[in-house]
Amino acid sequence: ARERVDLPDQAPKGMPDRPFNEFRPALLKGFGHDNQGRSVVDEFMPAEFQDWMHHSYDAAVATADEYVGEIMSKLAELNLSEETIIVFTSDHGEELFEHGHLAHGQSLHEELVRVPLIFAGPGIPEGARTSKLISNRHIAPTLAKFGGVELSDIPDPRDLSVPSELASEAVITSTHQGWWNGQYRIPIYGITTDEWSLHWAPRGAPWAEKPEPWLLYTADVGEEVGRGS
């Protein structure tokens, strides 16, 4: 996997043995932001360290891809490909310094809540794609349909297996390990539509102020421009 992503054999000089474990706590303590909440991670960490961690993460993804390939090959070898529904997804993404942090759980930005979702197998249109906004909470009722059962306790089940019939929906997100203006381990709730994304931290506060804060992003790439407090 290292060769697929051009990960050098040697880490940059001075890089800790476990950089994710060392740098993430420091960033959660606020070392990646100034006193107005602006990211200063480039001042905190050398660019070569950041590049190494990006490539390391890419190598981890490439390794997972290779193992998925092995599973698919084994299904074909056992003649089970046409009897198996495959779902490839993730429960979260990873932040690699986009908003001054590292890893996941601390916010609801796009790099953390936008994840891959692939269905494959009998009864699923091959090669069909959609850009509609959907939630992975509908994976369970979709799989239940293929099993010939219905999850009656789900109030609004959706079938994700036919992309052409899907409509965008507002997606709800949340974390209880949120970081907001220097405060950590507080809940943050979010709702995203095709046009905007709202983040709200009821126990958070703006820098040196008291009112309950929120951030509203329009559909700008990277959620770099927000209105809020």
C-alpha positions as CSV (number, residue, x, y, z in Angstrom):
1,A,0.0,0.0,0.0
2,R,2.9,2.4,0.7
3,E,3.9,2.2,-3.0
4,R,0.4,3.1,-4.2
5,V,0.5,6.4,-2.4
6,D,4.2,7.3,-2.6
7,L,4.7,7.1,1.2
8,P,8.5,7.5,1.9
9,D,10.3,4.8,3.8
10,Q,11.5,7.3,6.4
11,A,9.4,9.8,8.3
12,P,10.6,13.4,8.4
13,K,13.4,14.2,10.8
14,G,11.9,15.0,14.3
15,M,8.5,13.3,13.5
16,P,7.3,11.4,16.7
17,D,6.8,7.7,16.5
18,R,3.1,8.0,17.0
19,P,2.3,11.5,15.6
20,F,-1.5,11.1,15.6
21,N,-1.5,10.3,19.3
22,E,0.9,13.2,20.1
23,F,-0.5,16.0,18.0
24,R,-4.2,15.4,18.3
25,P,-4.3,16.2,22.1
26,A,-2.3,19.4,21.5
27,L,-4.7,20.5,18.9
28,L,-7.7,19.9,21.1
29,K,-6.0,22.1,23.7
30,G,-6.1,24.9,21.2
31,F,-2.6,24.9,19.9
32,G,-3.9,24.9,16.3
33,H,-6.0,28.1,16.8
34,D,-5.4,31.7,17.7
35,N,-7.4,33.5,20.4
36,Q,-10.1,34.4,17.8
37,G,-10.6,30.8,16.7
38,R,-8.7,31.0,13.4
39,S,-6.7,28.0,12.4
40,V,-2.9,28.5,12.8
41,V,-2.0,24.8,12.4
42,D,0.6,25.7,9.8
43,E,2.5,27.6,12.4
44,F,2.1,24.8,14.9
45,M,3.2,22.0,12.7
46,P,5.8,21.9,9.8
47,A,4.4,21.3,6.4
48,E,6.5,18.1,5.9
49,F,4.9,16.6,9.1
50,Q,1.4,17.3,7.6
51,D,2.4,15.8,4.3
52,W,3.7,12.7,5.9
53,M,0.4,12.2,7.9
54,H,-1.7,12.8,4.8
55,H,0.3,10.1,2.9
56,S,0.1,7.7,6.0
57,Y,-3.6,8.0,6.0
58,D,-3.8,7.4,2.2
59,A,-1.7,4.3,2.8
60,A,-4.2,3.1,5.4
61,V,-7.0,3.6,3.0
62,A,-5.1,1.7,0.3
63,T,-4.6,-1.2,2.6
64,A,-8.3,-1.4,3.4
65,D,-9.0,-1.3,-0.3
66,E,-6.7,-4.3,-0.9
67,Y,-8.5,-6.3,1.8
68,V,-11.9,-5.5,0.3
69,G,-10.5,-6.8,-3.0
70,E,-9.5,-10.0,-1.3
71,I,-13.0,-10.4,0.1
72,M,-14.5,-9.8,-3.4
73,S,-12.2,-12.3,-4.9
74,K,-13.1,-15.0,-2.3
75,L,-16.8,-14.5,-3.0
76,A,-16.2,-15.0,-6.7
77,E,-14.1,-18.1,-6.0
78,L,-16.9,-19.5,-3.9
79,N,-19.5,-18.6,-6.6
80,L,-21.3,-16.3,-4.2
81,S,-21.0,-13.0,-6.0
82,E,-24.5,-13.3,-7.4
83,E,-26.0,-14.2,-4.1
84,T,-24.3,-11.5,-1.9
85,I,-25.2,-7.9,-1.3
86,I,-22.1,-5.8,-0.6
87,V,-22.2,-2.5,1.2
88,F,-19.1,-0.4,1.4
89,T,-19.3,2.6,3.7
90,S,-17.8,4.3,6.8
91,D,-19.1,5.6,10.1
92,H,-17.1,8.8,9.8
93,G,-14.3,10.5,7.9
94,E,-11.1,12.0,9.2
95,E,-9.9,15.5,9.6
96,L,-6.4,16.1,8.4
97,F,-5.9,19.7,9.6
98,E,-8.7,21.2,7.3
99,H,-10.1,23.1,10.3
100,G,-7.2,23.0,12.7
101,H,-7.7,19.5,14.1
102,L,-6.8,15.9,13.5
103,A,-8.7,12.6,13.5
104,H,-12.5,12.6,14.2
105,G,-15.3,13.3,16.7
106,Q,-14.5,16.9,17.3
107,S,-16.7,18.6,14.8
108,L,-19.4,18.0,12.1
109,H,-17.5,19.5,9.2
110,E,-17.9,17.8,5.8
111,E,-14.6,16.0,5.9
112,L,-15.9,14.1,8.9
113,V,-19.6,13.4,8.0
114,R,-19.3,12.9,4.2
115,V,-18.5,9.2,3.7
116,P,-18.5,6.7,0.8
117,L,-21.6,4.5,0.3
118,I,-21.5,1.8,-2.3
119,F,-24.1,-1.0,-2.9
120,A,-23.4,-3.9,-5.2
121,G,-25.0,-7.2,-5.8
122,P,-28.1,-8.9,-7.3
123,G,-31.0,-6.5,-7.7
124,I,-28.9,-3.3,-7.6
125,P,-28.4,-1.3,-10.8
126,E,-24.8,-1.7,-11.9
127,G,-22.9,1.6,-12.4
128,A,-25.7,3.8,-11.2
129,R,-24.7,6.9,-9.2
130,T,-26.4,9.7,-7.4
131,S,-25.3,13.0,-5.9
132,K,-28.4,13.3,-3.8
133,L,-28.0,14.0,-0.1
134,I,-28.9,10.8,1.9
135,S,-28.1,9.3,5.3
136,N,-26.5,6.0,6.1
137,R,-29.2,5.4,8.7
138,H,-31.2,4.0,5.8
139,I,-28.7,1.2,5.1
140,A,-30.4,-1.2,7.6
141,P,-33.9,-0.9,6.1
142,T,-32.4,-1.3,2.6
143,L,-30.6,-4.5,3.6
144,A,-33.7,-5.7,5.4
145,K,-35.7,-5.4,2.1
146,F,-33.3,-7.8,0.4
147,G,-33.7,-10.2,3.3
148,G,-37.5,-10.1,2.8
149,V,-38.3,-8.4,6.1
150,E,-39.4,-5.0,7.2
151,L,-38.0,-3.0,10.1
152,S,-41.3,-1.8,11.6
153,D,-39.8,0.4,14.3
154,I,-38.2,2.7,11.8
155,P,-40.7,5.5,11.1
156,D,-39.3,6.6,7.6
157,P,-37.5,3.8,6.0
158,R,-35.9,4.5,2.6
159,D,-34.6,2.1,-0.1
160,L,-31.2,3.3,-1.1
161,S,-30.7,0.5,-3.7
162,V,-32.2,2.4,-6.7
163,P,-30.4,5.8,-7.0
164,S,-32.6,7.1,-9.8
165,E,-35.6,7.0,-7.4
166,L,-33.9,8.9,-4.5
167,A,-34.7,12.4,-3.5
168,S,-32.3,14.6,-1.4
169,E,-33.2,14.8,2.3
170,A,-32.0,16.9,5.2
171,V,-29.4,14.9,7.1
172,I,-29.0,15.1,10.9
173,T,-25.5,14.7,12.4
174,S,-24.2,14.9,16.0
175,T,-21.2,14.4,18.2
176,H,-20.8,14.4,22.0
177,Q,-17.1,14.8,21.8
178,G,-17.2,18.2,20.1
179,W,-14.6,21.0,20.2
180,W,-16.0,24.5,20.0
181,N,-14.0,27.7,20.5
182,G,-11.5,26.0,22.9
183,Q,-14.1,23.9,24.7
184,Y,-13.9,20.1,24.3
185,R,-16.2,17.1,24.9
186,I,-19.4,19.1,24.4
187,P,-22.4,18.1,22.2
188,I,-22.7,19.6,18.7
189,Y,-25.7,19.0,16.6
190,G,-26.0,19.6,12.9
191,I,-28.4,19.6,10.0
192,T,-27.4,19.7,6.3
193,T,-29.4,20.3,3.2
194,D,-28.3,20.8,-0.4
195,E,-28.0,24.5,0.2
196,W,-26.6,24.9,3.7
197,S,-25.3,23.3,6.8
198,L,-26.0,24.4,10.4
199,H,-23.8,23.5,13.4
200,W,-25.2,24.2,16.9
201,A,-23.4,23.7,20.2
202,P,-25.9,24.4,23.0
203,R,-23.3,24.2,25.7
204,G,-20.6,26.1,23.8
205,A,-20.0,29.8,23.7
206,P,-18.4,32.3,21.3
207,W,-14.9,33.4,22.2
208,A,-15.1,35.2,25.6
209,E,-18.9,35.6,25.3
210,K,-22.0,33.9,26.6
211,P,-24.8,33.4,24.0
212,E,-25.5,30.0,22.6
213,P,-23.5,29.7,19.4
214,W,-24.1,28.4,16.0
215,L,-22.5,28.4,12.6
216,L,-24.3,28.4,9.3
217,Y,-22.4,27.4,6.1
218,T,-23.6,27.8,2.6
219,A,-22.6,25.2,0.0
220,D,-19.0,26.6,-0.3
221,V,-16.3,24.0,-0.7
222,G,-14.6,23.0,2.5
223,E,-17.0,24.9,4.8
224,E,-14.5,27.7,5.0
225,V,-17.0,30.6,5.2
226,G,-19.5,30.6,7.9
227,R,-21.9,33.0,9.6
228,G,-22.6,32.6,13.3
229,S,-21.4,33.4,16.7
